[in-house]
């Protein structure tokens, strides 16, 4: 009897009786034969309610447990079925394992903790399982956490963004809480239907509690948020707005390079831009990072490149100053920032650069959300930080069978409810 209690404690079988423990030479493992105590018998494996007997099922089953030293451990018990009123014929619930799982709870919890804290190779080699098995395990652990927690409760300020998780334009939509810094929701896709799914999960009452929503200006966000949460202030992300300016500046740079490389001889600037030899035109082609980087981060060589552009291509230099002017606007707040934005917009109309004029029109279309950012100071920087972490998780999750396992790993890592080590 004393040995049975010791094995019961070692295996974590508080609600089961350990009948026998032996060594299986075929599996090269220790096998513990157990049976349920009376109060745990004939419970539905899905809902846990007591149900009438149905049949013996497939007989005895084995569950993989935590290793005992260097030896694998299996738990063996009968797995009859009960006739649940809600779920019909279902395998009985066992307290040491989750429903439809081939591993004990302690094993699942250990794998989930390791998947969050360790590398892919460390988890698979230490636990002696396949990486796809890890994906199934963390999905089960995630489901248990979601059953007792509500990640969407108390949301007021959120950031919405998308991230590519696989080649072929495969995206995830992620929602981050600005107040807690946690990832609160993620789903595959980046369209209106995905956004409506989030607000459906949030519920109509909690939609009305949202005060600020930051996003990158995508139409599938800006079209849905005013409909589902009309009281929320939609704020444009400064990073993406400045990115638009960088892309327009790059178009001007490429046009300048194409013009310069087709013109022979001379180095004097003309009314339409630069006139250079083919060799000197390479300087324009290689000036991308000098034009994109912030002035305080330029190297000495990049500073000299900018000075060269200012002297030889006023048109490209004017486009660069417009980009820097827009970036400066987002360093201000309140009415001062709005006035600076209006002056910048007037500058784009006078610059006579088609690419920058198109940028000004785009900024004007998003004027309301940009002014909201300048007024309230809510940006998508936190969501971008979460996305950077998800990219690292995506690399580790390579090989998962489906995207939901990746989402489960991201939620376990960044959702604020990390799994605990067994017995801690």
C-alpha positions, 0 to 999 in steps of 0.5 A: 500500500505504501508503494502504491501511494508513492507511485500515486504521488510520483505519477500525479494520480491524486484521483486514481488508484495505482494498481501495478507498475511494471517494465515493458521490454517492447516499449522500453518504458515503465507502465503504470496500470491505474483505475479511476476512484468511484467519484470520477467514474462514468463522466463525459470526457467533454463536459464532465457530467455523469452519464449512463454506461454505453460500452467498453469502447476500444478497451485499455488505453495508454497515455504518455507521462513525464519521463522518470529519469531517463525512462519513458513512462506510460499510464494504462487504464480502461477507456469505456464510453458513456452515453452523454445527454449532450454529446452522445457516446463519448469516452469517459473523462480521466483526471490525468489527461485531457479529452482525446489526448495521448499524453497526460496533463503534466506532459502537456503542460511541460511541453507547452512551457518548453515551447514558449521558453525553448527552441524547437530542437530542445523541445523535441529532443528533450520530450522525445516527440515530433514537432507537429505533436507539439502543435497539437499539445499547445492547442489543447493547453491554449483551449484550457486557458481560454475556457477559464479566462476572457482575454477580451474583457476590459478592452478600451484601446486596441491596435490592429495589424496584420502579419505574413506567416507563410509564403503565398500571401498568407496573413494573420490579423492580430489585435493588441491591447494598448493598456496591458501590452498583450496579444488578445486576439489573432485569426487567419486572414486580413479582410472585412470578414476577419475584422467582423469575426473579431467584433463578433467575438468581442460582443456588442456591449464590449464594442461600445467600450472601445475608445481608441483603435490604431491601425495602418490605414488598411481599408478592411480595418477602416471600413469595419471599425466605424460600423462596429464601434462608431464611438471609437477614435480611429488613429493612423499609425505614424510608422506606416504614414512615413512609410508611404512617404519613403515609398514615394521618395523611392519612386522619385529616386528611381525616376532620377536614376533612370533619367540620369543613366540615359543622359550622356556627359555633363554634371550640371543640374537642369530644370527637370532634374539631374544631368549626369554621366552613366558612372555618376548616376550610380551614386543616385542608385546607391543613395536609397539608405541615405534618403530613407534613414533619419538624419541623426543616424546617417554615417559620414558617407551617407551625409556626403551623399545627401550633400551631393544630391542637394547640389546635383539634383534639387528635385530629388532633394526636395522630395527628401525634404518633404519626407523629412517634413512629414516625419517632423509633423509626427514629433508634434502634438495638438493644434501645432501638429495639425497646423504643421500638417496643413503647411506640409500639405500645401508644400506638396501641391507646390513641389511639382513632383507627381509622386509627392503630389500623389502622396499629399492626396493620399494623406488628405484621404486619411486626414481624419485618422492622422489628426486623431493620432496627432491629437490623442498620441495613440500609435501602432508601435506596440502592435508592431513590436508584437508582430516582430515577436510573432515573426520569431515565433513563426520561425520556430513554429515552422512545421506545424500542421495548421495555422491554429497551432501557430496562433496558440503558440503566439497566444501562449507566449504573448497573451499574458497567460503562460503555462506553468511548470507541472507541480509549481 
